[in-house]
Amino acid sequence: MKAQTNKTDIQNIGEHYGLDVENELTSILSDELSKSIDAEIIKSLFGDFKKNKINKILEKIKNFEND
């Protein structure tokens, strides 16, 4: 998906919804990056030995967060 926008459009959206769009997007990106890094650390710590169990745990965490 691709979109074109400019700073004025972003400011207008933020004003319309009462949000600081830049901070919201930065926060979302930071959270997703943190989750990704955490998942990689967990996988590297446990290696292939418990890979299936780790993947099941991560799926449960994802499902819990999406509910």
Secondary structure, 3 states (H helix, E strand, C coil): CCCCCCHHHHHHHHHHHCCCHHHHHHHHHHHHHHHHHHHHHHHHHHCCCCHHHHHHHHHHHHHHHHC
